[in-house]
């Protein structure tokens, strides 16, 4: 196992890269790691079969069994898995994609959220998640299926809008399971505010505030 410690330009945090086989390109700005590859900086860790690390901006291109572990500014754990990833370790920004990309978000003021999709984009230091294609979001309140979804941590809201198919919510309502569909769904999931607001060709109740278990 080989390792390298580098500092990205204009950034103070040290990045440690490890792997079974490592290659440093002549410029010294790019490190290629193969086999049990791992990059660690601050509160972010990314693992994969292969990765290319760019020293200038602390950017990682990872492929093969990609696993990302990080924390929000508030210390909330965040996990993601995918086939591929382009990710800035310092900015906590990038995307994961593949056949089945999965994320787990452990929120202090909300339920744990699990999300799966073909592609997920991460922005604003884990504050914004944007999922695309075959999206499924599961919480203790139920599951939403959609072509897309955008999660905003500041408002604890998740918005899904019809592209090819209408978003569908399979939830527990007033102690009973129920199925709802609409052109647009906004799912609020904080501990003090649990509801679904639905707009456009709605099948079901428009506002289920204080009824979701």
N, C-alpha and C positions, 0 to 999 in steps of 0.2 A: 504494500500500500504506500503510495506517494502522497505528499501534501505540499501545498504552496500557500503562503500568506502574502496578500497583496493589499494595497490601499488604492481605492478608486480616486481619480483626479477630483480635487475640490471637495472630497468627502473624507471625514476623519475616521470612520469606522473601518476596522480591519476585516477583510473577507478571507476566510480560510477555505481552500479548495482541496479535496482529497479524492483519490481514485486509484484503481489498480494500475492503470496506464495513464501517464500524463505527458503532454507535449506543450511546450511553451514556444510560440512562434517567435521568429527573429526579432520582431519589433518589441516584444515583451508585453504587448497590450492584450494579447489573446492567449488563453489557456484552454487546451482541449483535454478533457478527462473522460476515460472510458472504464467501465466496470465499477459498480458500487460507487458511483460519483456522488459527491456531496459538496454543497456550498453553504457556508454559515456566515452570517453577518448580523450583528445586533440580535433582534428577536425573530429573525427569519432564517429558516432552514429549507433547502430544496434538495431532494435526492432523485436520482434517475440512473438509467443504464449508461447514458452518455450525456455530456453537457459541454457547451462552449461558453466560456466566461470572457466578457469584454471588460478589461480593467478601467477604461475611460469613463464608463457610466454604470459600472457594476450590474451589467445586464447579462442574463443567463438564457441561453437557448438549450432546453433540455428535451430529451426524447427517450422513450422506453420506460414504462413503469414510473412515471413522474409522481412525486409526493411533495407537497408543500405544507410546511407548518409555520405559523406565524401568530402574532397577537396584535390586537388593536391598541390604540393609545391608552385605552382603559384597562388593558390587560386581559381582554377576552380572547380565548383560544380560537383559532381558525385553522381548518384543515382542508386540503384539496388534493384530488388525485386525477390523473389523466394520462393520455398517451404522449402528449407533447405540451410544452410550455415555452412561452417567451415572457420573461419576468424580470423586472427591476427589483433587486433585493433591497436597495436603499429606499426607493420610492414606494415600495409595496404596491406595485402597479404592473399589470400585464394581462396575459390570457392563458388559459389552458383549454385544450381541445382533444378530441378523439372519439372513439365509439361511445364511451360512457364516462363523461367527466363528472366527478362527484365532489361536493363540498359539504362541510359541516361547520356551522357557526354557533358557538356557545355564548349566547347573549345574556348579560346580567339582568336586564330589565325585560326580558322576553323569554319565550321558550327556545329550546334548541331548534335550529332550522337545518334541515338536510335538503340539498338541492342536487339534481342531476340534469344534465343536458349534453348536447354534442359539443357546445362551446360556451365558455364562461369568461367574461372580461371582468377584471378587478381594477378598481380605481379609487383615488382619494384615500389611500392608506387603509384599504379594506372597508371603507364607508359605503361604497357603491358597488353592487354586483349586477352585471347584465348577462343574462343567459339566453341562448338561442338554440332552437331546434330540439324537439322532443323534450321539452322542459317538464320536470316534475318537482314540486316543492312539498315537503312533508313537515308538519309540525304536530304538536299534540292536539290541535284543533281540527286537523284534517289534512287533505292533500289537494293541491291544485295542479291541473295538467294544462299546458299551454304551448303555443309555438315560441313564445318569448316571455321574458319576465325581467323586471328591473327592481332590485331591492335597495332601499335607502335606509341606512342604519339610523340616521338622525330622526326620522319620523316613524321608524319601525313599520314601514309600508312596503308592500310588494305589488307592483302594477303589471298586469298581463293584458295584452291587446290582441284581438283577432288578426291573424295574417291569412293562413289557409283554413284553420279551424278555430272555432270559438273556445275561449278558456272555459274549463270545467272545474267546479269545486265540489269535492266529495268531503262533506264535513258532518260533524255532530251538532245538530240543532235542537235545542230544547230536549236533550236526552235521546233524540232519535237521529239516525243517519239520514242525510238528505243529499241530493244531487242538484247542482245549480249550473246554469250556463248563461253566458252573456257575451256581448262583443268586447266589453271591457270590464275587468275586475280589479278592484283595489282592496288588498287584504291587509288590514291593520292587526298587528300581533304583539303589542306591548302588554304587560301584565295588567295595566289599568285601562286598556282600550283594545278590545277584541271585537272586530266586526268585518264584514265584507260589504263593500259598496259596488253595485253592478249597474252598468249602463248599456243600452242598446240591445233590443230583442231579448229581453231578460226572461228566463224561465225560472221561476222561484221568487223568493222574497228579495226586494231591492236592498233593504237595510236590516241586518240581523244583529244589531248592536246589543251587547249584554246577553246574548242568547247562545253564543258559541261556547262550548265547554272547554 
